[in-house]
Amino acid sequence: MDFKQLNYFITVYKTSSFTTSASQLHISQQGLSKSIQNLERELGLPLFSREKNRLKPTVFGDLLYAQALRLMEEFQNTLTILENARKKANRLKVGFASNVINVLNDIEVSIQRFKRFSPETIVEISNETDYACEEKIENGELDVAFSMGTFSSPHIQARYLMQESIYALVPAAHRLASRDRLYISDIKEEPLITSDTKNKGYSTLEEDFRQKGILPHIAFWSDDPQTHFRLTQKNLGISLCPEHWLSLLSDAYDLKAIPVTDIQKRKIYVIHKKHNDANFLLENFLSFIL
């Protein structure tokens, strides 16, 4: 007995006719009749009797029909589960923490190369906070993410990619504009414009100030470079921004960028769940990134 035979049997049971069933199933009436006979022979039980040119199910046919419906439903559910698993196996979920994609040179080229290598793979890209990247990697919502360190979860594998310095942006007429480098002590009294508290950049900054025994004077939080530039130009605070933002800074703002030497450099990692060696799709993706 197989599921094709069960499907034939169910159709015949519903129509009470080999002719009608054969038409619905797109097979010959002779082939359908032979399939039902083989099923009866295999079971050793009569499933139908003929009455006035119609097929009437026997008591065994009634019993088999009830069980066949349940078996076919479970079979279809199994096929659906397998199809969903197949789609998931060809789908890679990639997260980028705020602005990190702008730091990684040629990351788009690397992803395109991976897509040429594995054209059937669907790459889903989402923008997340640093903390959300870590959480979603741990619970399986993301397969891989690009984010700032450090990472508290013992289940996460972090691979170092690069780092960048933190710069202070000040108006050209500011008292600090003549300096070539700055220290936390130089800006401790200044109103500051920093990254959003939802990202690890702020936590790192706060830790650096705390180690110096200084409480930062935060005037504004934002992860948008242009917001930092505008607020700084209006002399509403000093922007503390990652180095790659400087490439977005036009001369129209008339701002001076000065490195802050005792603020930790912003370290970027690619992260994924540990002990994920069976995920060949992920390993292939990483081979194009690292």
Secondary structure, DSSP 4 states (H G I P E B T S, - for coil): --HHHHHHHHHHHHHS-HHHHHHHHTS-HHHHHHHHHHHHHHHTS--EEEETTEEEE-HHHHHHHHHHHHHHHHHHHHHHHHHHHHHHHTEEEEEEETTHHHHSTTHHHHHHHHHHHSTT-EEEEEEE-HHHHHHHHHHTS-SEEEEES----TTEEEEEEEEE-EEEEEETTSTTTT-S-B-GGGSTTS-EEE--TTSHHHHHHHHHHHHTT----EEEE-S-HHHHHHHHHTTS-EEEEEGGGGGG--GGG-EEEEEBTTSPPEEEEEEEESS-TT-HHHHHHHHHH-
